[in-house]
Structures are given as structure tokens and as C-alpha cells.
Amino acid sequence: MLAWLSNPDAQLILISPTILEIVLGAGNIFFISILSGKLPAEQRGKARNTGLALALTGQRLVLLFGGLFLI
């Protein structure tokens, strides 16, 4: 069942989107920080938390696990 772990092609297929998700996630954090910094102080925390929650939705996890399922 886990024999695919020893296949270099399968590892590359799994590692590539994972690295892309990390890079895009870091970009989201920077963008949210810049935008929330322009808000009044009492709204910054809520805007930051809401933005991060939306950026880290289950959609990304579903896509990654869907790719794992396809492998």
C-alpha cells in the first residue's frame, strides 16, 4: 500500500505542489499583513485572523490530499 513512497516520480509529484503551497502561503501572509496594517488598531487583529483563516481553508488541504489519492 505504501510502496509508492519508494518511487522517485511519486515523491516528486507530492513534493512539488507542497513547496508551491508553502511559497504561496507565505505570500498570503505578507499580503494580509500589509493590508491589515492600514486598518485602525482595533480592527487589525480581527482582519488578520479572518484573512489567515480564509487563506488556509480546507480547500488547499483537500487539493493536496486529492493529489495524494490520485498518486
HTML snippet that shows the backbone in 3Dmol.js (N, CA, C, O; Angstrom):
<script src="https://3Dmol.org/build/3Dmol-min.js"></script>
<div id="view" style="width:600px;height:400px;position:relative"></div>
<script>
const pdb = `
ATOM      1  N   MET A   1       0.814  -1.189   0.000  1.00  0.00           N
ATOM      2  CA  MET A   1       0.000   0.000   0.000  1.00  0.00           C
ATOM      3  C   MET A   1       0.867   1.265   0.000  1.00  0.00           C
ATOM      4  O   MET A   1       0.512   2.248  -0.651  1.00  0.00           O
ATOM      5  N   LEU A   2       1.958   1.257   0.693  1.00  0.00           N
ATOM      6  CA  LEU A   2       2.835   2.415   0.741  1.00  0.00           C
ATOM      7  C   LEU A   2       4.078   2.226  -0.123  1.00  0.00           C
ATOM      8  O   LEU A   2       5.102   2.869   0.106  1.00  0.00           O
ATOM      9  N   ALA A   3       3.987   1.354  -1.104  1.00  0.00           N
ATOM     10  CA  ALA A   3       5.129   1.111  -1.980  1.00  0.00           C
ATOM     11  C   ALA A   3       5.460   2.329  -2.833  1.00  0.00           C
ATOM     12  O   ALA A   3       6.588   2.464  -3.307  1.00  0.00           O
ATOM     13  N   TRP A   4       4.492   3.215  -3.033  1.00  0.00           N
ATOM     14  CA  TRP A   4       4.729   4.411  -3.844  1.00  0.00           C
ATOM     15  C   TRP A   4       5.736   5.349  -3.185  1.00  0.00           C
ATOM     16  O   TRP A   4       6.328   6.188  -3.864  1.00  0.00           O
ATOM     17  N   LEU A   5       5.937   5.223  -1.884  1.00  0.00           N
ATOM     18  CA  LEU A   5       6.895   6.082  -1.190  1.00  0.00           C
ATOM     19  C   LEU A   5       8.319   5.884  -1.689  1.00  0.00           C
ATOM     20  O   LEU A   5       9.141   6.796  -1.603  1.00  0.00           O
ATOM     21  N   SER A   6       8.611   4.709  -2.204  1.00  0.00           N
ATOM     22  CA  SER A   6       9.959   4.455  -2.717  1.00  0.00           C
ATOM     23  C   SER A   6      10.111   4.841  -4.189  1.00  0.00           C
ATOM     24  O   SER A   6      11.207   4.745  -4.742  1.00  0.00           O
ATOM     25  N   ASN A   7       9.036   5.272  -4.819  1.00  0.00           N
ATOM     26  CA  ASN A   7       9.065   5.673  -6.223  1.00  0.00           C
ATOM     27  C   ASN A   7       9.451   7.152  -6.317  1.00  0.00           C
ATOM     28  O   ASN A   7       8.715   8.002  -5.816  1.00  0.00           O
ATOM     29  N   PRO A   8      10.588   7.481  -6.945  1.00  0.00           N
ATOM     30  CA  PRO A   8      11.020   8.882  -7.036  1.00  0.00           C
ATOM     31  C   PRO A   8      10.039   9.775  -7.798  1.00  0.00           C
ATOM     32  O   PRO A   8       9.909  10.954  -7.467  1.00  0.00           O
ATOM     33  N   ASP A   9       9.357   9.251  -8.793  1.00  0.00           N
ATOM     34  CA  ASP A   9       8.376  10.045  -9.534  1.00  0.00           C
ATOM     35  C   ASP A   9       7.207  10.453  -8.638  1.00  0.00           C
ATOM     36  O   ASP A   9       6.751  11.596  -8.687  1.00  0.00           O
ATOM     37  N   ALA A  10       6.734   9.531  -7.832  1.00  0.00           N
ATOM     38  CA  ALA A  10       5.627   9.833  -6.931  1.00  0.00           C
ATOM     39  C   ALA A  10       6.055  10.843  -5.871  1.00  0.00           C
ATOM     40  O   ALA A  10       5.273  11.714  -5.489  1.00  0.00           O
ATOM     41  N   GLN A  11       7.273  10.732  -5.403  1.00  0.00           N
ATOM     42  CA  GLN A  11       7.771  11.691  -4.414  1.00  0.00           C
ATOM     43  C   GLN A  11       7.839  13.086  -5.011  1.00  0.00           C
ATOM     44  O   GLN A  11       7.465  14.057  -4.354  1.00  0.00           O
ATOM     45  N   LEU A  12       8.304  13.198  -6.229  1.00  0.00           N
ATOM     46  CA  LEU A  12       8.394  14.489  -6.897  1.00  0.00           C
ATOM     47  C   LEU A  12       7.010  15.093  -7.123  1.00  0.00           C
ATOM     48  O   LEU A  12       6.821  16.299  -6.968  1.00  0.00           O
ATOM     49  N   ILE A  13       6.056  14.261  -7.484  1.00  0.00           N
ATOM     50  CA  ILE A  13       4.689  14.716  -7.701  1.00  0.00           C
ATOM     51  C   ILE A  13       4.094  15.244  -6.400  1.00  0.00           C
ATOM     52  O   ILE A  13       3.302  16.186  -6.429  1.00  0.00           O
ATOM     53  N   LEU A  14       4.452  14.668  -5.282  1.00  0.00           N
ATOM     54  CA  LEU A  14       3.933  15.109  -3.998  1.00  0.00           C
ATOM     55  C   LEU A  14       4.690  16.324  -3.461  1.00  0.00           C
ATOM     56  O   LEU A  14       4.084  17.215  -2.864  1.00  0.00           O
ATOM     57  N   ILE A  15       5.991  16.367  -3.666  1.00  0.00           N
ATOM     58  CA  ILE A  15       6.811  17.443  -3.113  1.00  0.00           C
ATOM     59  C   ILE A  15       6.593  18.755  -3.872  1.00  0.00           C
ATOM     60  O   ILE A  15       6.572  19.817  -3.251  1.00  0.00           O
ATOM     61  N   SER A  16       6.433  18.710  -5.174  1.00  0.00           N
ATOM     62  CA  SER A  16       6.282  19.933  -5.976  1.00  0.00           C
ATOM     63  C   SER A  16       5.095  20.787  -5.543  1.00  0.00           C
ATOM     64  O   SER A  16       5.288  21.972  -5.269  1.00  0.00           O
ATOM     65  N   PRO A  17       3.887  20.253  -5.466  1.00  0.00           N
ATOM     66  CA  PRO A  17       2.772  21.107  -5.031  1.00  0.00           C
ATOM     67  C   PRO A  17       2.881  21.520  -3.575  1.00  0.00           C
ATOM     68  O   PRO A  17       2.376  22.575  -3.191  1.00  0.00           O
ATOM     69  N   THR A  18       3.533  20.701  -2.758  1.00  0.00           N
ATOM     70  CA  THR A  18       3.709  21.070  -1.361  1.00  0.00           C
ATOM     71  C   THR A  18       4.590  22.306  -1.242  1.00  0.00           C
ATOM     72  O   THR A  18       4.286  23.208  -0.461  1.00  0.00           O
ATOM     73  N   ILE A  19       5.669  22.358  -1.999  1.00  0.00           N
ATOM     74  CA  ILE A  19       6.552  23.528  -1.989  1.00  0.00           C
ATOM     75  C   ILE A  19       5.815  24.745  -2.524  1.00  0.00           C
ATOM     76  O   ILE A  19       5.960  25.844  -1.989  1.00  0.00           O
ATOM     77  N   LEU A  20       5.028  24.559  -3.573  1.00  0.00           N
ATOM     78  CA  LEU A  20       4.248  25.674  -4.114  1.00  0.00           C
ATOM     79  C   LEU A  20       3.255  26.214  -3.091  1.00  0.00           C
ATOM     80  O   LEU A  20       3.073  27.427  -2.990  1.00  0.00           O
ATOM     81  N   GLU A  21       2.620  25.341  -2.342  1.00  0.00           N
ATOM     82  CA  GLU A  21       1.678  25.774  -1.315  1.00  0.00           C
ATOM     83  C   GLU A  21       2.382  26.570  -0.230  1.00  0.00           C
ATOM     84  O   GLU A  21       1.833  27.552   0.269  1.00  0.00           O
ATOM     85  N   ILE A  22       3.574  26.167   0.139  1.00  0.00           N
ATOM     86  CA  ILE A  22       4.331  26.892   1.161  1.00  0.00           C
ATOM     87  C   ILE A  22       4.684  28.284   0.667  1.00  0.00           C
ATOM     88  O   ILE A  22       4.521  29.261   1.397  1.00  0.00           O
ATOM     89  N   VAL A  23       5.161  28.382  -0.555  1.00  0.00           N
ATOM     90  CA  VAL A  23       5.539  29.682  -1.119  1.00  0.00           C
ATOM     91  C   VAL A  23       4.318  30.588  -1.248  1.00  0.00           C
ATOM     92  O   VAL A  23       4.380  31.761  -0.880  1.00  0.00           O
ATOM     93  N   LEU A  24       3.214  30.061  -1.766  1.00  0.00           N
ATOM     94  CA  LEU A  24       2.008  30.869  -1.914  1.00  0.00           C
ATOM     95  C   LEU A  24       1.420  31.251  -0.567  1.00  0.00           C
ATOM     96  O   LEU A  24       0.863  32.339  -0.421  1.00  0.00           O
ATOM     97  N   GLY A  25       1.533  30.379   0.409  1.00  0.00           N
ATOM     98  CA  GLY A  25       1.062  30.697   1.754  1.00  0.00           C
ATOM     99  C   GLY A  25       1.853  31.828   2.372  1.00  0.00           C
ATOM    100  O   GLY A  25       1.277  32.692   3.033  1.00  0.00           O
ATOM    101  N   ALA A  26       3.157  31.844   2.172  1.00  0.00           N
ATOM    102  CA  ALA A  26       3.988  32.940   2.680  1.00  0.00           C
ATOM    103  C   ALA A  26       3.599  34.246   2.005  1.00  0.00           C
ATOM    104  O   ALA A  26       3.563  35.289   2.658  1.00  0.00           O
ATOM    105  N   GLY A  27       3.309  34.208   0.719  1.00  0.00           N
ATOM    106  CA  GLY A  27       2.856  35.396   0.014  1.00  0.00           C
ATOM    107  C   GLY A  27       1.546  35.921   0.576  1.00  0.00           C
ATOM    108  O   GLY A  27       1.359  37.131   0.703  1.00  0.00           O
ATOM    109  N   ASN A  28       0.638  35.008   0.914  1.00  0.00           N
ATOM    110  CA  ASN A  28      -0.631  35.415   1.525  1.00  0.00           C
ATOM    111  C   ASN A  28      -0.398  36.107   2.861  1.00  0.00           C
ATOM    112  O   ASN A  28      -1.049  37.104   3.172  1.00  0.00           O
ATOM    113  N   ILE A  29       0.524  35.582   3.641  1.00  0.00           N
ATOM    114  CA  ILE A  29       0.795  36.176   4.955  1.00  0.00           C
ATOM    115  C   ILE A  29       1.326  37.594   4.801  1.00  0.00           C
ATOM    116  O   ILE A  29       0.900  38.494   5.524  1.00  0.00           O
ATOM    117  N   PHE A  30       2.247  37.803   3.872  1.00  0.00           N
ATOM    118  CA  PHE A  30       2.778  39.149   3.645  1.00  0.00           C
ATOM    119  C   PHE A  30       1.688  40.099   3.169  1.00  0.00           C
ATOM    120  O   PHE A  30       1.600  41.232   3.643  1.00  0.00           O
ATOM    121  N   PHE A  31       0.866  39.649   2.245  1.00  0.00           N
ATOM    122  CA  PHE A  31      -0.201  40.485   1.700  1.00  0.00           C
ATOM    123  C   PHE A  31      -1.204  40.855   2.783  1.00  0.00           C
ATOM    124  O   PHE A  31      -1.610  42.014   2.876  1.00  0.00           O
ATOM    125  N   ILE A  32      -1.610  39.891   3.601  1.00  0.00           N
ATOM    126  CA  ILE A  32      -2.563  40.149   4.677  1.00  0.00           C
ATOM    127  C   ILE A  32      -1.960  41.098   5.706  1.00  0.00           C
ATOM    128  O   ILE A  32      -2.658  41.972   6.221  1.00  0.00           O
ATOM    129  N   SER A  33      -0.680  40.940   6.012  1.00  0.00           N
ATOM    130  CA  SER A  33      -0.024  41.832   6.970  1.00  0.00           C
ATOM    131  C   SER A  33      -0.006  43.272   6.467  1.00  0.00           C
ATOM    132  O   SER A  33      -0.259  44.203   7.231  1.00  0.00           O
ATOM    133  N   ILE A  34       0.291  43.452   5.189  1.00  0.00           N
ATOM    134  CA  ILE A  34       0.339  44.807   4.623  1.00  0.00           C
ATOM    135  C   ILE A  34      -1.048  45.437   4.640  1.00  0.00           C
ATOM    136  O   ILE A  34      -1.202  46.592   5.035  1.00  0.00           O
ATOM    137  N   LEU A  35      -2.054  44.683   4.214  1.00  0.00           N
ATOM    138  CA  LEU A  35      -3.402  45.246   4.166  1.00  0.00           C
ATOM    139  C   LEU A  35      -3.967  45.502   5.556  1.00  0.00           C
ATOM    140  O   LEU A  35      -4.608  46.529   5.777  1.00  0.00           O
ATOM    141  N   SER A  36      -3.745  44.596   6.488  1.00  0.00           N
ATOM    142  CA  SER A  36      -4.288  44.793   7.831  1.00  0.00           C
ATOM    143  C   SER A  36      -3.553  45.917   8.561  1.00  0.00           C
ATOM    144  O   SER A  36      -4.116  46.511   9.480  1.00  0.00           O
ATOM    145  N   GLY A  37      -2.329  46.222   8.184  1.00  0.00           N
ATOM    146  CA  GLY A  37      -1.594  47.321   8.793  1.00  0.00           C
ATOM    147  C   GLY A  37      -2.195  48.679   8.484  1.00  0.00           C
ATOM    148  O   GLY A  37      -1.924  49.649   9.190  1.00  0.00           O
ATOM    149  N   LYS A  38      -2.998  48.762   7.451  1.00  0.00           N
ATOM    150  CA  LYS A  38      -3.628  50.023   7.072  1.00  0.00           C
ATOM    151  C   LYS A  38      -4.954  50.260   7.791  1.00  0.00           C
ATOM    152  O   LYS A  38      -5.545  51.333   7.669  1.00  0.00           O
ATOM    153  N   LEU A  39      -5.413  49.274   8.529  1.00  0.00           N
ATOM    154  CA  LEU A  39      -6.678  49.403   9.252  1.00  0.00           C
ATOM    155  C   LEU A  39      -6.459  50.053  10.614  1.00  0.00           C
ATOM    156  O   LEU A  39      -5.332  50.109  11.104  1.00  0.00           O
ATOM    157  N   PRO A  40      -7.543  50.547  11.226  1.00  0.00           N
ATOM    158  CA  PRO A  40      -7.417  51.039  12.601  1.00  0.00           C
ATOM    159  C   PRO A  40      -6.976  49.923  13.546  1.00  0.00           C
ATOM    160  O   PRO A  40      -7.221  48.745  13.285  1.00  0.00           O
ATOM    161  N   ALA A  41      -6.335  50.297  14.627  1.00  0.00           N
ATOM    162  CA  ALA A  41      -5.723  49.313  15.543  1.00  0.00           C
ATOM    163  C   ALA A  41      -6.728  48.294  16.072  1.00  0.00           C
ATOM    164  O   ALA A  41      -6.381  47.126  16.242  1.00  0.00           O
ATOM    165  N   GLU A  42      -7.961  48.711  16.335  1.00  0.00           N
ATOM    166  CA  GLU A  42      -8.939  47.781  16.919  1.00  0.00           C
ATOM    167  C   GLU A  42      -9.440  46.754  15.899  1.00  0.00           C
ATOM    168  O   GLU A  42     -10.021  45.743  16.294  1.00  0.00           O
ATOM    169  N   GLN A  43      -9.233  46.983  14.615  1.00  0.00           N
ATOM    170  CA  GLN A  43      -9.698  46.054  13.584  1.00  0.00           C
ATOM    171  C   GLN A  43      -8.578  45.176  13.028  1.00  0.00           C
ATOM    172  O   GLN A  43      -8.854  44.219  12.305  1.00  0.00           O
ATOM    173  N   ARG A  44      -7.343  45.478  13.346  1.00  0.00           N
ATOM    174  CA  ARG A  44      -6.213  44.737  12.758  1.00  0.00           C
ATOM    175  C   ARG A  44      -6.222  43.264  13.120  1.00  0.00           C
ATOM    176  O   ARG A  44      -6.049  42.409  12.251  1.00  0.00           O
ATOM    177  N   GLY A  45      -6.420  42.961  14.382  1.00  0.00           N
ATOM    178  CA  GLY A  45      -6.386  41.560  14.816  1.00  0.00           C
ATOM    179  C   GLY A  45      -7.469  40.726  14.158  1.00  0.00           C
ATOM    180  O   GLY A  45      -7.218  39.617  13.688  1.00  0.00           O
ATOM    181  N   LYS A  46      -8.679  41.272  14.131  1.00  0.00           N
ATOM    182  CA  LYS A  46      -9.788  40.539  13.514  1.00  0.00           C
ATOM    183  C   LYS A  46      -9.559  40.349  12.018  1.00  0.00           C
ATOM    184  O   LYS A  46      -9.814  39.271  11.482  1.00  0.00           O
ATOM    185  N   ALA A  47      -9.079  41.392  11.344  1.00  0.00           N
ATOM    186  CA  ALA A  47      -8.820  41.289   9.909  1.00  0.00           C
ATOM    187  C   ALA A  47      -7.709  40.288   9.625  1.00  0.00           C
ATOM    188  O   ALA A  47      -7.792  39.526   8.662  1.00  0.00           O
ATOM    189  N   ARG A  48      -6.677  40.284  10.451  1.00  0.00           N
ATOM    190  CA  ARG A  48      -5.564  39.347  10.259  1.00  0.00           C
ATOM    191  C   ARG A  48      -6.029  37.911  10.456  1.00  0.00           C
ATOM    192  O   ARG A  48      -5.697  37.029   9.664  1.00  0.00           O
ATOM    193  N   ASN A  49      -6.802  37.679  11.519  1.00  0.00           N
ATOM    194  CA  ASN A  49      -7.295  36.323  11.783  1.00  0.00           C
ATOM    195  C   ASN A  49      -8.258  35.842  10.698  1.00  0.00           C
ATOM    196  O   ASN A  49      -8.200  34.688  10.275  1.00  0.00           O
ATOM    197  N   THR A  50      -9.135  36.726  10.255  1.00  0.00           N
ATOM    198  CA  THR A  50     -10.082  36.360   9.197  1.00  0.00           C
ATOM    199  C   THR A  50      -9.348  36.070   7.893  1.00  0.00           C
ATOM    200  O   THR A  50      -9.656  35.096   7.207  1.00  0.00           O
ATOM    201  N   GLY A  51      -8.383  36.911   7.553  1.00  0.00           N
ATOM    202  CA  GLY A  51      -7.628  36.702   6.321  1.00  0.00           C
ATOM    203  C   GLY A  51      -6.846  35.404   6.333  1.00  0.00           C
ATOM    204  O   GLY A  51      -6.818  34.680   5.338  1.00  0.00           O
ATOM    205  N   LEU A  52      -6.210  35.109   7.456  1.00  0.00           N
ATOM    206  CA  LEU A  52      -5.451  33.857   7.546  1.00  0.00           C
ATOM    207  C   LEU A  52      -6.372  32.644   7.516  1.00  0.00           C
ATOM    208  O   LEU A  52      -6.043  31.623   6.912  1.00  0.00           O
ATOM    209  N   ALA A  53      -7.518  32.756   8.163  1.00  0.00           N
ATOM    210  CA  ALA A  53      -8.464  31.641   8.145  1.00  0.00           C
ATOM    211  C   ALA A  53      -8.953  31.367   6.727  1.00  0.00           C
ATOM    212  O   ALA A  53      -9.088  30.214   6.319  1.00  0.00           O
ATOM    213  N   LEU A  54      -9.215  32.432   5.985  1.00  0.00           N
ATOM    214  CA  LEU A  54      -9.668  32.244   4.604  1.00  0.00           C
ATOM    215  C   LEU A  54      -8.541  31.739   3.702  1.00  0.00           C
ATOM    216  O   LEU A  54      -8.781  30.960   2.779  1.00  0.00           O
ATOM    217  N   ALA A  55      -7.318  32.185   3.970  1.00  0.00           N
ATOM    218  CA  ALA A  55      -6.184  31.754   3.150  1.00  0.00           C
ATOM    219  C   ALA A  55      -5.814  30.297   3.419  1.00  0.00           C
ATOM    220  O   ALA A  55      -5.297  29.612   2.538  1.00  0.00           O
ATOM    221  N   LEU A  56      -6.077  29.833   4.620  1.00  0.00           N
ATOM    222  CA  LEU A  56      -5.694  28.471   4.990  1.00  0.00           C
ATOM    223  C   LEU A  56      -6.905  27.547   5.083  1.00  0.00           C
ATOM    224  O   LEU A  56      -6.953  26.657   5.932  1.00  0.00           O
ATOM    225  N   THR A  57      -7.858  27.759   4.228  1.00  0.00           N
ATOM    226  CA  THR A  57      -9.080  26.952   4.265  1.00  0.00           C
ATOM    227  C   THR A  57      -8.781  25.499   3.918  1.00  0.00           C
ATOM    228  O   THR A  57      -7.689  25.140   3.479  1.00  0.00           O
ATOM    229  N   GLY A  58      -9.769  24.713   4.130  1.00  0.00           N
ATOM    230  CA  GLY A  58      -9.630  23.303   3.836  1.00  0.00           C
ATOM    231  C   GLY A  58      -9.461  23.009   2.358  1.00  0.00           C
ATOM    232  O   GLY A  58      -9.094  21.895   1.985  1.00  0.00           O
ATOM    233  N   GLN A  59      -9.725  23.997   1.511  1.00  0.00           N
ATOM    234  CA  GLN A  59      -9.608  23.776   0.070  1.00  0.00           C
ATOM    235  C   GLN A  59      -8.193  23.348  -0.298  1.00  0.00           C
ATOM    236  O   GLN A  59      -8.015  22.431  -1.100  1.00  0.00           O
ATOM    237  N   ARG A  60      -7.193  23.993   0.271  1.00  0.00           N
ATOM    238  CA  ARG A  60      -5.813  23.613  -0.038  1.00  0.00           C
ATOM    239  C   ARG A  60      -5.517  22.209   0.445  1.00  0.00           C
ATOM    240  O   ARG A  60      -4.873  21.428  -0.255  1.00  0.00           O
ATOM    241  N   LEU A  61      -5.983  21.890   1.632  1.00  0.00           N
ATOM    242  CA  LEU A  61      -5.749  20.545   2.149  1.00  0.00           C
ATOM    243  C   LEU A  61      -6.475  19.502   1.310  1.00  0.00           C
ATOM    244  O   LEU A  61      -5.939  18.425   1.050  1.00  0.00           O
ATOM    245  N   VAL A  62      -7.675  19.817   0.894  1.00  0.00           N
ATOM    246  CA  VAL A  62      -8.431  18.880   0.054  1.00  0.00           C
ATOM    247  C   VAL A  62      -7.694  18.653  -1.261  1.00  0.00           C
ATOM    248  O   VAL A  62      -7.604  17.520  -1.732  1.00  0.00           O
ATOM    249  N   LEU A  63      -7.169  19.716  -1.856  1.00  0.00           N
ATOM    250  CA  LEU A  63      -6.446  19.564  -3.114  1.00  0.00           C
ATOM    251  C   LEU A  63      -5.171  18.737  -2.941  1.00  0.00           C
ATOM    252  O   LEU A  63      -4.852  17.896  -3.782  1.00  0.00           O
ATOM    253  N   LEU A  64      -4.448  18.979  -1.853  1.00  0.00           N
ATOM    254  CA  LEU A  64      -3.228  18.194  -1.626  1.00  0.00           C
ATOM    255  C   LEU A  64      -3.548  16.722  -1.388  1.00  0.00           C
ATOM    256  O   LEU A  64      -2.890  15.841  -1.941  1.00  0.00           O
ATOM    257  N   PHE A  65      -4.563  16.458  -0.561  1.00  0.00           N
ATOM    258  CA  PHE A  65      -4.909  15.061  -0.316  1.00  0.00           C
ATOM    259  C   PHE A  65      -5.543  14.414  -1.536  1.00  0.00           C
ATOM    260  O   PHE A  65      -5.420  13.206  -1.739  1.00  0.00           O
ATOM    261  N   GLY A  66      -6.228  15.226  -2.358  1.00  0.00           N
ATOM    262  CA  GLY A  66      -6.754  14.697  -3.622  1.00  0.00           C
ATOM    263  C   GLY A  66      -5.632  14.267  -4.548  1.00  0.00           C
ATOM    264  O   GLY A  66      -5.723  13.233  -5.209  1.00  0.00           O
ATOM    265  N   GLY A  67      -4.563  15.074  -4.594  1.00  0.00           N
ATOM    266  CA  GLY A  67      -3.394  14.683  -5.386  1.00  0.00           C
ATOM    267  C   GLY A  67      -2.739  13.429  -4.847  1.00  0.00           C
ATOM    268  O   GLY A  67      -2.286  12.575  -5.609  1.00  0.00           O
ATOM    269  N   LEU A  68      -2.691  13.323  -3.526  1.00  0.00           N
ATOM    270  CA  LEU A  68      -2.132  12.119  -2.914  1.00  0.00           C
ATOM    271  C   LEU A  68      -2.980  10.901  -3.274  1.00  0.00           C
ATOM    272  O   LEU A  68      -2.446   9.827  -3.550  1.00  0.00           O
ATOM    273  N   PHE A  69      -4.295  11.071  -3.270  1.00  0.00           N
ATOM    274  CA  PHE A  69      -5.183   9.973  -3.630  1.00  0.00           C
ATOM    275  C   PHE A  69      -4.971   9.553  -5.073  1.00  0.00           C
ATOM    276  O   PHE A  69      -4.998   8.362  -5.384  1.00  0.00           O
ATOM    277  N   LEU A  70      -4.756  10.533  -5.970  1.00  0.00           N
ATOM    278  CA  LEU A  70      -4.549  10.213  -7.380  1.00  0.00           C
ATOM    279  C   LEU A  70      -3.242   9.483  -7.626  1.00  0.00           C
ATOM    280  O   LEU A  70      -3.131   8.685  -8.557  1.00  0.00           O
ATOM    281  N   ILE A  71      -2.253   9.760  -6.787  1.00  0.00           N
ATOM    282  CA  ILE A  71      -0.959   9.067  -6.934  1.00  0.00           C
ATOM    283  C   ILE A  71      -1.169   7.601  -6.651  1.00  0.00           C
ATOM    284  O   ILE A  71      -0.221   6.819  -6.713  1.00  0.00           O
TER     285      ILE A  71
END
`;
const viewer = $3Dmol.createViewer("view");
viewer.addModel(pdb, "pdb");
viewer.setStyle({}, {cartoon: {color: "spectrum"}});
viewer.zoomTo();
viewer.render();
</script>
